[in-house]
């Protein structure tokens, strides 16, 4: 009797990534440098500003009034220049450190991903569009300093960018105290959603800018009755993400689409999510995407996006810190996006007044369930974004 293809164990594409001893040592070193830059040097820089630079400028009658003035005052300071140099180089090294192992494994990864795209043993699907016009805000730069970002293809059925972005991201966050594992964002938001809307049972979930789907799969666990969909403009990351989902036994329907205008029918989704997405696209595109979310969301549905906090939410110094990425990390829309009020953007997209929201949600992996219950009762606040909390915005639909 022939075996049922769905009963055959599905290999894990990520296990094909086999760094050598020296490559793992390099990746560990880069993780430590990255953590040193984003955590330790960040604190040292803030201390230097508070205790030396700002008092000096105040004595001279030049105390900065906003983030741009702080940035101008910091440009020639050695502490800032050293911090920027370490952070920039650490960012580049995250992706460079995984490329040799990805290149060795690439033929096996392509074969496995291609096989799973034909068999779909978990019941998911992969729908690509080779004629999709990729937006220039994606293709014109190596966003995040990741060579090729999510879209570059170098051979037939390529999955390299899925592996490079995925494993480079693990190096990127390997020593970060608030990014304990891939999918931490979705685990935290889905936990909050189930507490906030205990009777909410979405039929379909859409993750926009899904890349490899790591921040989609936890929603599938939280809402196992729902059909899961993930869209992205990058074919390599979708192929790779589909292989991961099939191995996990989670049926996800991946498709290559621009979130500005999808081919899904009106009101098709009850939950629309994204993670670290909108600051990577232009403000013009952001407005189109939110209008598309309004079209796609069914009555009674929820839209929740994890993003960077807007300028009005944080201090001038924090705005200076967050906007570093605009000039130094190949993310040109960072500052212009953060200058917008996300609630106002939701209203402009057609969501009703009083239905839009923005807040910080605790990272459930580090905050804990007991403290989260206190947060939900309004007894304590969530930590700030990047310090144990995640900034989210969204809306509900009547």
C-alpha positions as CSV (number, residue, x, y, z in Angstrom):
1,X,0.0,0.0,0.0
2,X,1.4,3.4,-0.9
3,X,2.0,5.8,1.9
4,X,-0.2,8.9,2.2
5,X,2.0,11.9,1.3
6,X,0.6,13.8,4.2
7,X,1.8,11.1,6.7
8,X,5.4,11.3,5.5
9,X,7.6,13.3,8.0
10,X,8.4,16.7,6.5
11,X,12.0,17.7,6.6
12,X,12.9,21.0,8.2
13,X,14.5,23.4,5.7
14,X,16.2,25.3,8.6
15,X,18.2,22.1,9.5
16,X,20.0,22.3,6.2
17,X,21.8,25.4,7.5
18,X,24.9,23.9,9.0
19,X,27.6,26.4,9.9
20,X,31.1,25.2,10.6
21,X,32.6,25.7,14.1
22,X,34.3,28.9,13.0
23,X,31.2,30.2,11.3
24,X,29.1,29.6,14.5
25,X,31.8,31.4,16.5
26,X,31.7,34.3,14.1
27,X,27.9,34.5,14.4
28,X,28.1,34.4,18.2
29,X,30.6,37.2,18.1
30,X,28.5,39.3,15.8
31,X,25.4,38.8,18.1
32,X,27.4,40.0,21.1
33,X,28.6,43.1,19.1
34,X,25.1,43.8,18.0
35,X,23.8,43.5,21.6
36,X,26.7,45.7,22.8
37,X,25.7,48.4,20.3
38,X,21.9,48.3,20.7
39,X,21.8,47.8,24.5
40,X,25.0,48.7,26.2
41,X,26.2,51.6,24.0
42,X,22.6,52.9,23.7
43,X,22.6,53.3,27.5
44,X,26.1,54.8,27.5
45,X,25.1,57.3,24.8
46,X,22.0,58.4,26.7
47,X,24.1,58.8,29.9
48,X,26.7,60.9,28.0
49,X,24.0,63.1,26.6
50,X,22.2,63.6,29.9
51,X,25.3,64.2,32.0
52,X,27.6,66.0,29.7
53,X,26.3,67.1,26.3
54,X,22.9,68.5,27.2
55,X,24.1,70.5,30.3
56,X,27.0,71.9,28.2
57,X,24.6,73.0,25.4
58,X,22.2,74.4,28.0
59,X,25.0,76.5,29.6
60,X,25.8,77.9,26.1
61,X,22.1,78.7,25.5
62,X,21.8,76.0,22.8
63,X,19.7,73.3,24.4
64,X,18.1,71.2,21.6
65,X,14.3,71.6,21.4
66,X,13.5,68.5,19.2
67,X,15.1,65.3,17.9
68,X,16.6,67.0,14.8
69,X,18.4,69.5,16.9
70,X,19.6,66.7,19.2
71,X,20.9,64.9,16.1
72,X,22.8,68.0,14.9
73,X,24.3,68.5,18.3
74,X,25.5,64.9,18.5
75,X,27.0,64.5,15.0
76,X,30.5,65.5,16.0
77,X,30.5,63.9,19.5
78,X,32.9,60.9,19.8
79,X,30.4,58.9,21.8
80,X,27.8,59.1,19.0
81,X,30.3,58.5,16.2
82,X,31.6,55.4,18.0
83,X,28.1,54.1,18.7
84,X,27.1,54.6,15.1
85,X,30.1,52.9,13.7
86,X,29.7,49.8,15.9
87,X,26.0,49.6,15.2
88,X,26.3,50.0,11.5
89,X,29.1,47.4,11.1
90,X,27.3,45.0,13.4
91,X,24.2,45.3,11.3
92,X,26.1,44.4,8.1
93,X,27.9,41.5,9.8
94,X,24.7,39.9,10.9
95,X,23.8,39.0,7.3
96,X,27.4,38.5,6.1
97,X,28.0,36.0,8.8
98,X,25.4,33.5,7.6
99,X,25.9,33.8,3.8
100,X,28.7,31.1,3.5
101,X,26.5,28.4,5.2
102,X,23.4,29.5,3.2
103,X,25.4,29.2,-0.1
104,X,26.6,25.7,0.7
105,X,23.0,24.5,1.6
106,X,21.2,26.4,-1.2
107,X,20.8,23.5,-3.7
108,X,19.3,21.3,-1.0
109,X,17.1,24.1,0.3
110,X,15.8,24.8,-3.2
111,X,15.0,21.1,-3.8
112,X,13.2,20.8,-0.5
113,X,11.2,24.0,-0.9
114,X,10.2,23.1,-4.5
115,X,9.1,19.6,-3.4
116,X,7.0,21.0,-0.6
117,X,5.4,23.6,-2.9
118,X,4.2,20.7,-5.1
119,X,3.0,18.4,-2.4
120,X,1.8,20.8,0.3
121,X,1.7,18.0,2.9
122,X,0.2,20.3,5.6
123,X,-2.5,21.6,3.3
124,X,-1.0,25.1,2.8
125,X,-0.2,26.7,-0.6
126,X,2.2,28.9,-2.4
127,X,1.1,31.3,-5.1
128,X,3.7,33.3,-6.9
129,X,3.4,36.1,-9.5
130,X,6.5,36.5,-11.6
131,X,4.9,39.5,-13.3
132,X,4.4,41.4,-10.1
133,X,5.8,45.0,-10.4
134,X,8.0,45.2,-7.3
135,X,7.8,48.7,-5.7
136,X,10.9,50.8,-5.8
137,X,10.8,51.4,-2.1
138,X,11.7,47.7,-1.8
139,X,14.2,47.3,-4.7
140,X,16.2,50.5,-4.7
141,X,18.1,49.8,-1.5
142,X,19.4,46.9,0.5
143,X,16.9,47.6,3.3
144,X,18.3,46.9,6.8
145,X,21.7,46.6,5.1
146,X,20.6,43.0,4.1
147,X,22.2,42.2,0.7
148,X,19.3,41.6,-1.7
149,X,16.7,42.2,1.0
150,X,13.6,40.0,0.6
151,X,13.3,40.0,-3.2
152,X,16.6,39.3,-5.0
153,X,16.7,36.1,-6.9
154,X,20.0,34.6,-8.3
155,X,18.8,31.2,-9.6
156,X,15.6,29.4,-10.4
157,X,13.2,28.8,-7.4
158,X,15.6,30.7,-5.2
159,X,15.2,30.7,-1.4
160,X,18.5,32.3,-0.5
161,X,17.0,35.6,0.8
162,X,14.6,33.7,3.0
163,X,17.5,31.9,4.6
164,X,19.8,35.0,4.8
165,X,17.1,37.2,6.3
166,X,15.9,34.5,8.6
167,X,19.2,33.3,10.0
168,X,20.7,36.8,9.8
169,X,17.8,37.9,11.9
170,X,18.6,35.3,14.5
171,X,22.2,36.6,14.7
172,X,20.7,40.1,14.8
173,X,18.6,39.3,17.9
174,X,20.6,36.4,19.4
175,X,21.7,38.3,22.5
176,X,18.8,40.8,22.6
177,X,17.0,40.4,26.0
178,X,13.5,41.1,24.5
179,X,13.6,39.1,21.3
180,X,13.8,35.6,22.9
181,X,12.8,33.8,19.7
182,X,11.4,34.3,16.3
183,X,7.7,35.1,16.5
184,X,8.0,36.8,19.9
185,X,6.0,39.8,18.5
186,X,3.1,37.6,17.3
187,X,3.1,35.6,20.5
188,X,2.8,38.8,22.5
189,X,0.1,40.4,20.4
190,X,-2.0,37.2,20.0
191,X,-1.9,36.8,23.8
192,X,-3.1,40.4,24.3
193,X,-5.8,39.9,21.7
194,X,-7.2,36.9,23.4
195,X,-7.4,38.8,26.7
196,X,-8.7,42.0,25.1
197,X,-11.3,40.2,22.9
198,X,-12.1,36.9,24.6
199,X,-15.0,36.0,22.3
200,X,-13.1,36.9,19.1
201,X,-12.8,33.9,16.8
202,X,-11.4,34.9,13.4
203,X,-12.2,32.8,10.4
204,X,-9.3,34.1,8.3
205,X,-6.1,35.9,9.3
206,X,-3.9,37.9,6.9
207,X,-0.3,38.8,7.7
208,X,1.0,41.7,5.5
209,X,4.7,41.8,4.7
210,X,5.0,38.3,6.1
211,X,8.6,37.5,4.8
212,X,9.1,34.0,6.1
213,X,5.9,33.9,8.2
214,X,7.6,33.6,11.6
215,X,5.3,36.3,13.0
216,X,2.3,34.6,11.4
217,X,2.6,31.1,12.8
218,X,1.9,32.1,16.5
219,X,-1.5,33.5,15.4
220,X,-2.3,30.1,13.9
221,X,-1.5,28.5,17.2
222,X,-3.6,31.1,19.1
223,X,-6.6,30.7,16.7
224,X,-6.3,27.2,15.3
225,X,-9.8,27.4,13.7
226,X,-8.7,30.2,11.4
227,X,-7.4,30.0,7.8
228,X,-4.0,31.7,7.7
229,X,-2.7,33.8,4.8
230,X,0.6,35.6,4.3
231,X,1.6,38.1,1.6
232,X,4.8,39.6,0.6
233,X,6.4,41.0,-2.6
234,X,9.5,38.8,-2.2
235,X,9.2,35.4,-3.8
236,X,12.4,33.9,-2.1
237,X,11.1,34.6,1.4
238,X,7.7,33.2,0.5
239,X,9.1,29.9,-0.8
240,X,11.2,29.6,2.3
241,X,8.4,30.5,4.6
242,X,6.1,28.0,2.9
243,X,8.6,25.2,3.6
244,X,8.8,26.2,7.2
245,X,5.0,26.2,7.7
246,X,4.7,22.8,5.9
247,X,7.3,21.3,8.2
248,X,5.5,22.8,11.3
249,X,2.3,21.2,10.0
250,X,0.5,24.5,9.8
251,X,-1.5,25.2,6.6
252,X,-0.6,28.7,5.5
253,X,-1.6,30.2,2.2
254,X,1.3,32.3,1.0
255,X,1.0,34.6,-2.1
256,X,3.2,37.1,-3.8
257,X,1.2,40.3,-3.6
258,X,1.7,44.0,-3.0
259,X,-0.3,45.0,0.1
260,X,-1.3,48.2,-1.6
261,X,-3.8,46.3,-3.8
262,X,-4.4,42.6,-3.2
263,X,-6.7,40.2,-5.1
264,X,-8.7,39.1,-2.1
265,X,-12.4,39.9,-2.0
266,X,-14.0,42.6,0.2
267,X,-14.4,41.6,3.9
268,X,-12.4,38.4,3.5
269,X,-10.5,38.6,6.8
270,X,-11.4,38.9,10.4
271,X,-7.9,39.6,11.6
272,X,-5.2,41.6,9.7
273,X,-1.7,41.9,11.2
274,X,1.8,42.9,10.4
275,X,5.2,43.2,12.2
276,X,7.9,45.8,11.5
277,X,6.2,46.6,8.1
278,X,5.0,50.2,7.6
279,X,8.3,52.0,8.3
280,X,9.8,50.1,5.4
281,X,7.3,51.6,2.8
282,X,6.6,55.1,1.8
283,X,3.9,57.2,3.5
284,X,1.9,57.2,0.3
285,X,2.0,53.4,0.2
286,X,1.1,53.3,3.9
287,X,-2.1,55.2,3.3
288,X,-3.0,52.8,0.4
289,X,-2.3,49.8,2.5
290,X,-4.5,50.9,5.4
291,X,-7.3,51.6,2.9
292,X,-6.8,48.1,1.6
293,X,-7.0,46.8,5.2
294,X,-10.3,48.6,5.6
295,X,-11.6,47.0,2.4
296,X,-10.4,43.5,3.4
297,X,-11.6,43.6,7.0
298,X,-15.0,42.0,7.7
299,X,-17.5,43.6,10.1
300,X,-16.5,42.7,13.7
301,X,-12.9,42.3,12.5
302,X,-9.7,43.6,14.1
303,X,-6.6,45.1,12.5
304,X,-3.4,45.3,14.7
305,X,0.0,46.3,13.4
306,X,3.2,46.2,15.5
307,X,5.3,49.2,14.5
308,X,7.7,51.8,15.7
309,X,6.2,54.3,18.1
310,X,5.2,57.6,16.5
311,X,7.0,60.8,17.3
312,X,4.2,62.1,19.6
313,X,4.4,59.0,21.8
314,X,8.0,59.3,22.9
315,X,10.5,61.9,24.0
316,X,12.6,64.1,21.7
317,X,15.7,62.1,22.7
318,X,13.9,58.8,21.9
319,X,12.9,60.2,18.5
320,X,16.6,61.0,17.9
321,X,17.5,57.4,18.8
322,X,14.8,55.8,16.6
323,X,15.4,57.9,13.6
324,X,19.0,56.9,13.4
325,X,17.9,54.1,11.0
326,X,16.8,56.6,8.3
327,X,20.3,57.6,7.3
328,X,22.3,54.7,8.6
329,X,20.3,51.6,8.0
330,X,18.9,52.0,4.5
331,X,15.4,52.7,5.7
332,X,14.6,56.1,4.1
333,X,10.9,56.1,5.1
334,X,11.6,55.6,8.8
335,X,11.4,59.3,9.9
336,X,8.5,60.3,7.6
337,X,6.5,57.3,8.7
338,X,7.1,58.1,12.4
339,X,6.0,61.7,11.9
340,X,2.5,60.5,11.2
341,X,-0.2,59.8,13.8
342,X,-1.2,56.2,13.3
343,X,-4.7,56.8,14.7
344,X,-5.2,59.6,12.2
345,X,-3.9,57.4,9.4
346,X,-6.5,54.8,10.4
347,X,-9.3,57.4,10.3
348,X,-8.1,58.7,6.9
349,X,-8.3,55.1,5.6
350,X,-12.0,55.0,6.5
351,X,-12.1,53.5,10.0
352,X,-14.6,55.0,12.3
353,X,-13.6,57.5,15.1
354,X,-13.4,55.8,18.4
355,X,-12.5,52.5,16.7
356,X,-8.8,53.2,16.1
357,X,-6.1,52.7,18.8
358,X,-2.5,52.8,19.7
359,X,-0.7,51.5,22.7
360,X,2.3,49.5,24.1
361,X,1.7,45.7,24.6
362,X,4.1,43.8,26.9
363,X,6.4,41.2,25.6
364,X,4.7,38.1,27.1
365,X,7.9,36.1,27.0
366,X,9.7,38.4,29.4
367,X,6.8,40.2,31.1
368,X,5.0,37.1,32.4
369,X,1.3,36.2,32.7
370,X,0.8,37.6,36.2
371,X,2.1,41.0,35.4
372,X,0.2,40.9,32.0
373,X,-3.0,40.4,34.0
374,X,-2.1,43.5,36.0
375,X,-1.5,45.4,32.8
376,X,-4.9,44.4,31.4
377,X,-6.5,45.7,34.6
378,X,-4.8,49.0,34.2
379,X,-2.7,48.6,37.4
380,X,0.7,48.8,35.6
381,X,1.9,50.1,32.3
382,X,3.6,48.2,29.6
383,X,7.3,48.6,29.1
384,X,8.3,50.9,26.2
385,X,8.9,49.6,22.7
386,X,12.3,47.9,22.5
387,X,12.6,47.6,26.3
388,X,10.1,44.8,27.0
389,X,7.1,46.2,25.1
390,X,5.8,46.4,21.6
391,X,4.1,49.4,20.1
392,X,0.9,48.5,18.2
393,X,-1.8,50.4,16.4
394,X,-4.9,49.4,14.6
395,X,-8.7,49.5,14.6
396,X,-11.8,47.5,15.0
397,X,-14.6,47.4,12.4
398,X,-18.2,47.8,13.2
